[in-house]
């Protein structure tokens, strides 16, 4: 099996794929902890694999995306010990399979690179050649990425994620409550909790709709002629309240890592 690992600021995703096709056999998430050692992560991953890998199929290769620099070498060592081969590390020089047309490509988060890889290999894109795409990833940070009609990654927008916004309102004010995530019943809140949910949840939905429309104008197209995708921890809560319709794929980043791995292996064998 191929192990795809996405080390994020709050969560670490691990997905196990069939080696020869993009079929996700099982996956799990663990909390990001910069204080954990390679030994600790290896022990934890092995225990979770034993619990879920009913076939007992060995993990023979891996691919790693990390936006937490302190954990990148830790996970490189963990994956080397787990698979007995060095992981494909997403970063400068890796074969993504598509052009990155930003001013400084090395600044781009590797999870955003993986998302673009998943979208450009998706059935929706293959069936609609010549359309621009917008990719939203709602995690610790919300990212909105633009891919033009030529399949080039041309840029993005970043803003604080849903949980950061909720935590900031509670932590930086004297009277606003700590609010659990749920869709508000109305825009005009009738109490403090409803008002916070309205501002954060509906506010994020309005921002996403606004970015779709602004991105469309800048790419000289219209929202109805674009492919719209969304992923991340808070993505599902947005799909029913945005004006524009997004394709929800909660495994997008892991799938993108699979495609980057296959592309890298194919390029190195030629």
Secondary structure, DSSP 4 states (H G I P E B T S, - for coil): -EEEEEE-SSEEEEEEE-TTS--EEEEEEEE--TT--HHHHHHHHHHHHHHH-TT-PPP-EEEEEES-HHHHHHHHHHHHHHHSSPPEEPSTT---SS-B-STTGGGS-HHHHHHHHHHHTSHHHHTSTT--EEEEEESSEEEEEEE-TTS-EEEEEEEE-HHHHHHHHHHT-SSPPP------S-SS-SSHHHHHHIIIIIHHHHHHHHHHHHHHHHTTS-GGGSEEEEESTTSHHHHTTSSS--EE-TTHHHHHHHHHHHHHHHHHH-
